[in-house]
Amino acid sequence: MDELKRLLHDLIGLTENEYQIFYNRLERKEYKAKTLVIKEGRKAKDLYFIESGFFRTFKNIEGKEFTTYFSCDKQFITVFDSFIYQTPSLEFLEAIEDSMVYKVSFESLTQLYKEYPNFEKFGRVLAEQNHLCAQQRALTMQTKSAKKKYLDFIKNYDKKIVLRAPQYQIASFLGIAAESLSRIRKEVTIS
């Protein structure tokens, strides 16, 4: 939990008192690999801080999975549009490997937004980061070659994600065929 405390302090200047209030609203939860934490059509009721583990969001279209996001240790994850608007999710949230998280409910976080300006700042910063990530990904998908997409992926994503995500999930995330990714990976050395 020291990592979460440090992250929130660095991100929004959370005080010790504010952190204790936040901590008291968290619930520790463990998920086994391949657990669907949020299912399509269900509301995303919680925001998760990954203490250890690895998650992805994905869409299932006509039986084919399209990975839309990866997140691992010391990062936040949920299906953000469902969480923010409290509407049925259009995606799944899956634990890729055994994971331990701390979760905070939408209701608790909304109450914190009302009572403490730092938490409202937290919500804004998360929304901004999520928006920028989506915008950069859309630009990459539209303008870069398959090899450049993969090079950007290994440069910008946590090494755990790069090394441990199944190849078919990375390929779907990058919008390229698994066979193409296999050829590209043979050409590229990950340091």
TADA-V53670 format. One record per residue. PHI is phi in whole degrees, 0 to 359 (999 if undefined). OMEGA is omega in whole degrees, -180 to 180 (999 if undefined). Layout:
phi: {PHI PHI}
omega: {OMEGA OMEGA}
This chain:
phi: {999 299 296 295 300 295 299 292 295 292 286 225 70 299 280 300 297 297 296 298 297 296 303 293 261 274 236 279 213 246 232 281 306 72 283 274 283 233 256 307 91 260 282 281 266 226 253 246 256 275 289 206 135 200 228 215 252 206 251 244 240 52 82 249 272 236 290 248 194 238 208 219 319 67 233 262 207 191 267 298 295 295 294 296 265 52 242 302 287 266 227 255 244 235 280 282 222 308 219 235 229 243 242 232 283 303 297 296 294 298 296 296 303 289 267 224 304 297 285 297 297 302 299 294 297 299 296 297 297 296 296 297 298 296 295 295 294 298 297 300 298 273 239 245 290 302 295 294 301 292 299 297 299 289 280 258 254 306 303 301 294 301 274 246 290 302 303 295 288 297 301 293 298 274 73 230 290 301 295 296 298 301 296 296 297 292 274 253 260 265 261}
omega: {177 180 179 179 180 180 -179 176 -179 -176 -173 180 -179 179 178 180 179 179 179 178 179 -178 -179 179 -178 174 178 -178 176 178 174 177 177 176 173 -176 174 179 175 -180 177 -180 174 -174 -174 170 -174 168 -176 175 174 179 -170 -177 170 167 178 174 176 -179 180 176 179 -179 175 179 -177 -178 173 175 -179 -173 173 178 176 177 167 167 -165 -178 177 -180 -177 -176 -177 178 178 -178 174 -176 172 169 -175 169 -179 177 178 -172 175 -177 166 -178 175 -177 176 -179 179 -179 178 177 178 177 -177 -172 -173 -180 180 179 174 176 178 179 180 -179 177 180 179 -180 179 179 -180 178 180 180 179 180 179 179 178 -178 -175 -168 -173 176 179 -179 -180 176 -179 178 176 180 -178 178 -169 -178 179 -178 178 179 -178 -174 -171 177 177 -175 -178 178 177 -180 -180 177 -178 179 179 179 180 179 178 179 179 178 -179 -179 177 -179 -171 176 178 180 999}
